[in-house]
Amino acid sequence: MSEQKFLLISATIFALIALLHVFRLVTNLPVQVGAVTVPIWGSWLGAIVAAGLSIWDLRLMSQWKQSHT
């Protein structure tokens, strides 16, 4: 698998994770892991981190394309 494909796949996965966190924020869905209820601020943090990683991957992919043309 080439670096470009890897970056695209990881950017897509991180974007989907960010969208799932935003969905939880909009619908106010409760999430429980074992006996612990995950607070809403956890989804804010998850959405910001996942979106940031997705954007970072897309920028790396753009830089990779420019350096290999």
C-alpha contacts under 8 A as a table, 3 or more apart, distances in Angstrom:
res1	aa1	res2	aa2	distance
1	M	5	K	6.48
1	M	6	F	6.76
2	S	5	K	5.38
2	S	6	F	6.34
3	E	6	F	5.05
3	E	7	L	6.14
4	Q	7	L	5.21
4	Q	8	L	6.24
4	Q	61	M	5.83
4	Q	64	W	7.14
4	Q	65	K	7.74
5	K	8	L	5.08
5	K	9	I	6.13
6	F	9	I	5.20
6	F	10	S	6.12
7	L	10	S	5.22
7	L	11	A	5.95
7	L	57	D	5.57
7	L	58	L	6.99
7	L	60	L	7.46
7	L	61	M	6.02
8	L	11	A	5.13
8	L	12	T	6.15
8	L	57	D	7.21
8	L	58	L	6.97
8	L	61	M	7.19
9	I	12	T	5.13
9	I	13	I	6.23
10	S	13	I	5.06
10	S	14	F	6.12
10	S	54	S	7.19
10	S	57	D	7.11
11	A	14	F	5.21
11	A	15	A	6.08
11	A	53	L	7.10
11	A	54	S	4.23
11	A	55	I	7.06
11	A	56	W	7.96
11	A	57	D	5.34
11	A	58	L	6.29
12	T	15	A	5.05
12	T	16	L	6.21
12	T	54	S	6.91
13	I	16	L	5.15
13	I	17	I	6.27
13	I	54	S	7.82
14	F	17	I	5.06
14	F	18	A	6.18
14	F	50	A	5.06
14	F	51	A	6.46
14	F	53	L	6.49
14	F	54	S	5.14
15	A	18	A	5.04
15	A	19	L	6.19
15	A	50	A	6.49
15	A	51	A	5.81
15	A	54	S	5.61
16	L	19	L	5.00
16	L	20	L	6.19
17	I	20	L	5.08
17	I	21	H	6.34
17	I	47	A	7.25
17	I	50	A	6.32
18	A	21	H	5.15
18	A	22	V	6.28
18	A	46	G	6.77
18	A	47	A	4.33
18	A	48	I	7.19
18	A	49	V	7.87
18	A	50	A	5.11
18	A	51	A	5.49
19	L	22	V	4.99
19	L	23	F	6.04
19	L	47	A	7.17
20	L	23	F	4.94
20	L	24	R	6.26
20	L	47	A	7.98
21	H	24	R	5.08
21	H	25	L	6.29
21	H	43	S	5.13
21	H	44	W	7.16
21	H	46	G	6.48
21	H	47	A	5.29
22	V	25	L	4.94
22	V	26	V	6.16
22	V	43	S	7.23
22	V	44	W	7.66
22	V	47	A	6.36
23	F	26	V	5.17
23	F	27	T	6.09
24	R	27	T	5.27
24	R	28	N	5.40
24	R	29	L	5.26
24	R	30	P	7.94
24	R	43	S	7.17
25	L	28	N	5.09
25	L	29	L	7.23
25	L	40	I	6.92
25	L	43	S	6.72
25	L	44	W	7.51
28	N	40	I	7.71
30	P	37	T	7.33
30	P	38	V	7.40
31	V	37	T	5.87
31	V	38	V	5.48
31	V	39	P	7.86
32	Q	35	A	6.71
32	Q	36	V	5.60
32	Q	37	T	4.28
32	Q	38	V	5.74
33	V	36	V	5.32
33	V	37	T	6.31
33	V	38	V	7.09
38	V	42	G	6.64
39	P	42	G	5.52
39	P	43	S	7.56
40	I	43	S	5.42
40	I	44	W	6.81
41	W	44	W	4.93
41	W	45	L	6.25
42	G	45	L	5.13
42	G	46	G	6.00
43	S	46	G	4.78
43	S	47	A	5.84
44	W	47	A	5.25
44	W	48	I	6.24
45	L	48	I	5.28
45	L	49	V	6.13
46	G	49	V	5.24
46	G	50	A	5.90
47	A	50	A	5.27
47	A	51	A	5.91
48	I	51	A	5.28
48	I	52	G	6.02
49	V	52	G	5.08
49	V	53	L	6.19
50	A	53	L	5.14
50	A	54	S	6.17
51	A	54	S	5.05
51	A	55	I	6.18
52	G	55	I	5.18
52	G	56	W	6.06
53	L	56	W	4.94
53	L	57	D	6.14
54	S	57	D	5.15
54	S	58	L	6.30
55	I	58	L	5.07
55	I	59	R	6.21
56	W	59	R	5.15
56	W	60	L	6.21
57	D	60	L	5.05
57	D	61	M	6.10
58	L	61	M	5.01
58	L	62	S	6.21
59	R	62	S	5.02
59	R	63	Q	6.23
60	L	63	Q	5.06
60	L	64	W	6.02
61	M	64	W	4.97
61	M	65	K	6.20
62	S	65	K	5.16
62	S	66	Q	6.33
63	Q	66	Q	5.12
63	Q	67	S	6.22
64	W	67	S	5.26
64	W	68	H	6.18
65	K	68	H	5.27
65	K	69	T	6.29
66	Q	69	T	5.68
